């Protein structure tokens, strides 16, 4: 993988010197590009990773899964002030399957994860909900939505949109302890709430 350095308060950057031979032929230089996100298969995207060591830990934790690194020539959009959010996770949700997740509070957070949940050992108690992204042009459920509570998240996921394909649950860690838990579990196997996942034309996916 790339050597990343912490030159910016917004995101780690690719070091000026890296092994270009590790990239596909004719890939343009990505020296000093910013880490935007790590995509794991089609089911998970991790963004707003604050330090190079976290990137390396995630790369190692998901070494057995298909991985794509998204790099951007400009700092990626941030949903919070630098250092506030330690990591953001966007999970693809299956349709017509009981989620086995319980949310509470305002702002909403994960209160419980059933062992039968498809997101067991992927989503963790105490993580805060950043957004629920819905398909077909439906408006997302986020902090700009009236009544953005744990009760409302339960309603939307378990009742109103359970039949829909292409839903995403976005949760965030607000402390290093939360990030460490996610890594450990996976190793053992104007502002928008979804801005951290809006790649646009700025990025290189490797």
N, C-alpha and C positions, 0 to 999 in steps of 0.2 A: 504494500500500500504506500501512499505518499507520506513523506515527512511533513508534518504540519508544524507551524510555529505560531506563537501567540503575539503577533505584531499589532493586533487590533482589538479594541474592547468589544467589537461586535461579533466577530467569529474568527476562529483559527484560519490561517492562510497556508497555502502550499508553499513550502520553502523555495527559495530562489533556485536551488540546485536539487533536482530530483531525478530519478531514473526514468527518462523518457521512453526507454526501450520496453518498459512494463506496460505501456499504453498501446492501443491499436495503431497501425501504421497511419501516417498522415494526420494524426491528432495535433491540433495547434498547441502551442505552449500554454500551459496552465500555471506557470510560475506566478506566485503572489495572488492566485485566485482564492476566493473565500470559500470555506466549507459552507454549503447550503443545506444539504441533507443527505441522509443515508437511506436508500430504499432497500427493503428486505423482501424479496419476492414482489408480489402484488398486494400483500396484505398489511404491510407496515412501512411507515416512513417516519424517520426520527430527524428532528431539526432543532435549531437553537441550542446546539451542543457548544458549550462555552470554552472548553479547553482541549488541546491536542491529545492529552492522555485519555480523555473520555472517548474521543473518536477511535483511538486504537483499541480501547476496551470493547467498544461496540463491534468493531470489525472482528475482533477475536471471538466475541460471544456468538456471532452469527456466521462463523467461518464455514459452517456446513450448508448454509442457505445461499441462494442467488443474491448477490449484493450489487448495488449500483451507487456510486458516489456522485452527487450533484454538486458542481462547483460553479460559482458565479464570479464575474469580473468586478462586480460591485458588492458592497456589503448586503447580505440578505435582509429582507424586512424582518423587524423584530416586533413581537406582540407586547413586550414589556421592556423596561429599562435593562440595559446590559447587566448581567449578574443576578437578575431577579428570578428568571426562569432558567432552571438548570438543563432541562430537556423537554421537548415537545414530541408526543407520539400520536400519529394518525393511524387508527386501526380500521381496516375494512370489516364491515359487519355482514354476516350471512343473513339471508332472508328466510323467513318462516322457521326460525330456530329460536327457542327461548334463550335470551341473553344471559340469564342467571346473574345479572348485575343489579345492585341496589344503590341508588343515589340519594343523598340528602343534603340539606343545608342551602345557604345562599351566601356566596356563590356555590353552585353545586359541586359536590365531590363524591368520590367513590366510597360508599359506606360498607359494602360487602361484595365479595366475588364467590359465587358458588363453585365447588369443585367440578360441577357438570357444565359450567359455562364454557363456550368456545374461546373465551378470552382468559380462562384460568391460567395463572402464571404469566400473563401478558399485561393485564391491567391489575392495579394493586390498590388496596385500601389506602385512603388518604390522598390519592392523586386528585387534582382539581380538573373539572371539565372545562375545556376551553370552548368547544363547540360541538354540535352535531351537524354534520354536513349531509344534505339530502340531494337526491338525484332529480333529474327532469326540471331543473330550474326552480325548484322549490326553495324558499328562503331558508337559510341556516338558522339553527337555534343557537344563540350566543348571548353575550352580555348586552347586546343592543335589543334583544327580544324581551318584551314585557313578561315578567314572571319567570325569569331564568333561574329556576330553583331545581333542587334534586327531584322533587315531586314531578315537575314538568318534564324533566329528562326521562324519568321512568315512563310517563305517559306516552311521550313521543316514540320511544324505542319499542316499548312492549305492546302498545295498543295502536297508535295511529299510523306507524310506518313499518310495522313488523313484516309486511309482505313485500317490501321494496328491496330490490337489488341496488347496490351502489351507495349504500349509506356508510358514513365514516364517523367514528367517535374520536375526537381529539382531546387528549388529556395531557396534563403537564405536571412535572415535578418542580417543587419550589424549594427543595433542599438537597444537599449532597446525599443524605441518607436515602431519599427516594430514588435517586439515580443509581446508587449502589445496589439497591434491592432489585431494580429492573435488570441490571447487568447480571447479577448473580443468578437470578431465576432463569434468564434466557440462556446463560452459559450452561446451565444444567438442562437444558434444552433452549393628515386624515387616515385611521387604523382599522384593519379588518381582522377578524378573528381567525380567518383561514389564510392570512397573508403569507405566513411562513411556508405555505405549500403552493403558492402561485408562482410557478417557475418563469412564465413569460418567455422571452427570447434571450434572456441574459445569461443563460446557464449552459454548462457542458455536462452531459451525463456520461459517466465512465464506468 
